[in-house]
Amino acid sequence: MTQDIPAPVGKFLAALDGPDLLFDYSWDEWLAITPPYAPVGFTQKDVFTRYNRNGYDWDIQGILYTPETETDSRVAIVMFHGGAGSAYGKDTTPDGRPGLPRILAAQGFTVLNLTYPGHYPPGGVWKESVAERQPWYLLDRKLSDEEIYDRNLKCTFNVILQGSAQLVDEHLAGRRILAHGHSTGGPMAAHLTRFTKKATVAGILGWGSGGPDGWRKQWRDATGAEDDGRKELDQMSRRSPTAFAKAGYVSDPEICPWGGAEGFVKWAEPIRSQIKTGLCDNQHMVVPDMLEQYPAITGLPREEYFDHLGDPDPDWLKSIAVLLIVGDDDKGHWVAGKEIEDKREIFMGRKYEAAGTKVHVVHVPKYGHYGMMELHNENIAYSWLWAFKSGYFPV
């Protein structure tokens, strides 16, 4: 490195070379982070693909960001959103600042920012109210209510991962992938490697990410830090200001200039799906007795609903590096759990350690689960990239 490294960044990088799992930023240190690379211009475009699984064709959309000059042409970053989100819900913040994909692209990295099947409507803007929405599983035709109902029971994590991997293989073949998943997307990032054929997942970039969902159940059983959040088999959860606040997603007004839950939901309504199937919740929350009921209804193999709960490939776990960043006010990933070892991100870090993975957890003051939208969100991306520049990830 030829540029001067700010003292807080040097402290962070030294911790990544050390044996301790956890590194704590102070708020002043967080604000002192600078970008590791010079800014570049970039273009972005929507990309689509169609594929078949579980008896149906599915459409999946993403946004591909291409920098004018790449920092490292061997590498690309793939991003998975939370359960009721979308790629455009990560593209910018509610107050109009760049979201993480744009920040990363402006640092010279190719980024594929994904939307799950059903979460992208024709043209990318939702016209129906959240109360009236149904998933758009195919973009060139309106499906019957009966078919949508059946698809809602068959749109498994494997459906999402197969389509995501197909877009990765079509646009990022030959690349080493750093995968990021927020919330429900966390386990997607951890299991993308099961489906990619032309690209290699070399690392995981965490923000409110957790880890594989099988480990989530182990965490819950060991700590009692959450209930199982079960949903009815055919339930459709719909985001509202009340639901957003109840979930603990509202953070300090000092870092949320859009006005809390009402402001976030108003901004999100046209560009995020704001809906989530009972199947998606039951898979992510890991509710085995609910998951056991789906195969009898759909006729699909039991593994279609359960194989995401298995440990990732042990050889792959030894080959990657993981950097999990978490906010102090993230209810599900840091606040839950009385002792430090009971914190979800710490538990996941210990699981990665036990598997032989290079891993660190970075704790940041003030931020909640949606810290990637809040003020100074660029420092999440810059922390990932300083780690990359230091050689932390095996690319």
Backbone hydrogen bonds, N-H to C=O, Kabsch-Sander energy under -0.5 kcal/mol:
donor,donor_aa,acceptor,acceptor_aa,energy
10,G,6,P,-2.6
11,K,7,A,-2.4
12,F,8,P,-2.1
13,L,9,V,-2.9
14,A,10,G,-2.3
15,A,11,K,-1.8
16,L,12,F,-1.7
17,D,13,L,-0.9
17,D,14,A,-0.6
18,G,15,A,-1.2
23,F,361,V,-2.5
25,Y,23,F,-0.5
25,Y,363,H,-2.6
30,W,26,S,-2.3
31,L,27,W,-2.2
32,A,28,D,-0.8
32,A,29,E,-0.7
33,I,30,W,-1.3
40,V,106,A,-2.2
43,T,66,T,-2.4
45,K,64,L,-1.7
47,V,62,G,-2.9
49,T,60,I,-1.6
51,Y,58,W,-1.9
53,R,56,Y,-2.3
56,Y,53,R,-1.5
58,W,51,Y,-2.6
59,D,137,Y,-2.2
60,I,49,T,-2.2
61,Q,115,T,-0.8
62,G,47,V,-2.3
63,I,113,N,-2.8
64,L,45,K,-3.0
64,L,62,G,-0.5
65,Y,63,I,-0.6
65,Y,111,V,-3.0
66,T,43,T,-2.8
66,T,64,L,-0.5
68,E,41,G,-3.1
71,T,108,G,-2.9
72,D,108,G,-0.6
75,V,72,D,-1.5
76,A,176,R,-1.9
77,I,110,T,-2.5
78,V,178,L,-2.0
79,M,112,L,-2.6
80,F,180,H,-2.9
85,G,82,G,-1.8
90,K,87,A,-1.6
91,D,87,A,-1.0
92,T,88,Y,-0.8
93,T,97,R,-2.3
96,G,93,T,-2.2
99,G,91,D,-2.5
103,I,99,G,-2.2
104,L,100,L,-2.6
105,A,101,P,-2.3
106,A,102,R,-2.5
107,Q,103,I,-0.5
107,Q,104,L,-0.9
108,G,105,A,-1.9
109,F,104,L,-1.6
110,T,75,V,-0.5
111,V,65,Y,-1.7
112,L,77,I,-2.8
113,N,63,I,-2.8
113,N,111,V,-0.5
114,L,79,M,-2.5
114,L,112,L,-0.6
115,T,61,Q,-2.7
118,G,136,W,-1.0
119,H,116,Y,-2.2
124,G,121,P,-2.7
125,V,122,P,-0.6
126,W,270,P,-2.7
132,E,129,S,-1.2
133,R,129,S,-0.8
133,R,130,V,-0.8
136,W,118,G,-1.6
137,Y,135,P,-0.9
141,R,138,L,-0.5
143,L,141,R,-0.6
148,I,144,S,-2.5
149,Y,145,D,-2.4
150,D,146,E,-2.0
151,R,147,E,-2.8
152,N,148,I,-2.5
153,L,149,Y,-0.9
153,L,150,D,-0.7
154,K,151,R,-1.6
155,C,151,R,-1.7
156,T,154,K,-2.1
160,I,156,T,-1.8
161,L,157,F,-2.8
162,Q,158,N,-2.6
163,G,159,V,-2.0
164,S,160,I,-2.3
165,A,161,L,-2.7
166,Q,162,Q,-1.9
167,L,163,G,-2.1
168,V,164,S,-2.3
169,D,165,A,-3.0
170,E,166,Q,-2.1
171,H,167,L,-1.9
172,L,168,V,-3.2
174,G,198,K,-3.9
175,R,172,L,-2.0
176,R,74,R,-3.1
177,I,175,R,-0.6
177,I,200,T,-3.6
178,L,76,A,-2.4
179,A,177,I,-0.6
179,A,203,G,-2.6
180,H,78,V,-3.2
181,G,205,L,-0.6
182,H,80,F,-2.2
183,S,208,G,-2.6
185,G,182,H,-2.7
186,G,183,S,-2.1
188,M,184,T,-0.6
189,A,185,G,-2.2
190,A,186,G,-1.4
191,H,187,P,-1.1
191,H,188,M,-0.7
192,L,188,M,-1.1
194,R,191,H,-1.7
195,F,192,L,-2.1
196,T,192,L,-1.5
200,T,175,R,-2.2
202,A,177,I,-2.8
202,A,200,T,-0.7
203,G,177,I,-1.3
204,I,321,A,-2.0
205,L,179,A,-2.5
206,G,204,I,-0.6
206,G,323,L,-3.5
207,W,181,G,-0.5
208,G,325,I,-1.3
214,G,308,H,-0.6
215,W,212,P,-0.9
216,R,212,P,-1.2
217,K,213,D,-1.8
218,Q,214,G,-1.4
219,W,215,W,-2.5
220,R,216,R,-2.6
221,D,217,K,-2.9
222,A,218,Q,-2.2
223,T,219,W,-2.3
224,G,220,R,-2.6
235,Q,232,E,-1.7
237,S,235,Q,-0.5
237,S,276,K,-2.7
239,R,274,Q,-2.7
244,F,240,S,-3.0
245,A,241,P,-2.4
246,K,242,T,-2.6
247,A,243,A,-1.8
248,G,245,A,-1.6
249,Y,244,F,-1.8
252,D,366,K,-0.5
255,I,252,D,-2.0
256,C,253,P,-0.8
259,G,256,C,-1.2
263,G,259,G,-0.8
264,F,260,G,-2.2
265,V,261,A,-2.6
266,K,262,E,-2.2
267,W,263,G,-1.9
268,A,264,F,-2.5
269,E,265,V,-2.0
271,I,268,A,-1.1
272,R,268,A,-3.1
273,S,85,G,-0.7
274,Q,84,A,-2.4
276,K,237,S,-1.8
278,G,235,Q,-2.2
281,D,277,T,-2.0
282,N,278,G,-2.8
283,Q,279,L,-2.5
284,H,280,C,-2.5
285,M,281,D,-3.1
286,V,282,N,-0.6
287,V,282,N,-1.8
290,M,287,V,-1.0
291,L,287,V,-2.4
292,E,288,P,-2.3
293,Q,290,M,-1.3
294,Y,290,M,-0.6
294,Y,291,L,-0.8
296,A,292,E,-0.5
297,I,293,Q,-1.1
297,I,294,Y,-0.8
298,T,294,Y,-2.8
299,G,295,P,-2.6
304,E,301,P,-1.3
305,Y,302,R,-1.7
306,F,302,R,-0.8
306,F,303,E,-0.5
307,D,303,E,-2.9
309,L,306,F,-2.3
310,G,307,D,-1.1
317,L,313,D,-2.3
318,K,314,P,-1.4
319,S,315,D,-0.6
319,S,316,W,-1.2
320,I,316,W,-0.7
320,I,317,L,-0.5
321,A,202,A,-1.1
322,V,358,K,-2.8
323,L,204,I,-2.4
324,L,360,H,-2.5
325,I,206,G,-1.5
325,I,323,L,-0.6
326,V,362,V,-2.6
328,D,364,V,-2.3
329,D,367,Y,-2.9
330,D,327,G,-1.6
331,K,248,G,-0.5
331,K,329,D,-0.9
334,W,330,D,-2.5
335,V,330,D,-2.4
336,A,331,K,-2.0
342,D,339,E,-1.7
343,K,339,E,-0.6
343,K,340,I,-1.2
344,R,336,A,-0.5
345,E,333,H,-1.5
347,F,343,K,-2.8
348,M,344,R,-2.6
349,G,345,E,-2.3
350,R,346,I,-2.5
351,K,347,F,-2.0
352,Y,348,M,-2.6
353,E,349,G,-2.7
354,A,350,R,-2.5
355,A,351,K,-1.4
356,G,353,E,-1.8
357,T,352,Y,-2.6
358,K,320,I,-1.3
359,V,357,T,-0.6
360,H,322,V,-1.5
361,V,21,L,-2.9
362,V,324,L,-3.3
363,H,23,F,-2.9
363,H,361,V,-0.5
364,V,326,V,-2.5
367,Y,365,P,-2.0
371,G,368,G,-1.6
373,M,370,Y,-2.4
374,E,370,Y,-0.6
374,E,371,G,-0.6
375,L,255,I,-2.1
377,N,374,E,-1.2
379,N,376,H,-1.8
380,I,377,N,-1.7
381,A,377,N,-1.0
382,Y,378,E,-2.7
383,S,379,N,-1.8
384,W,380,I,-2.1
385,L,381,A,-2.5
386,W,382,Y,-2.8
387,A,383,S,-2.1
388,F,384,W,-2.2
389,K,385,L,-3.0
390,S,386,W,-1.8
391,G,388,F,-1.7
392,Y,387,A,-2.4
395,V,393,F,-1.9
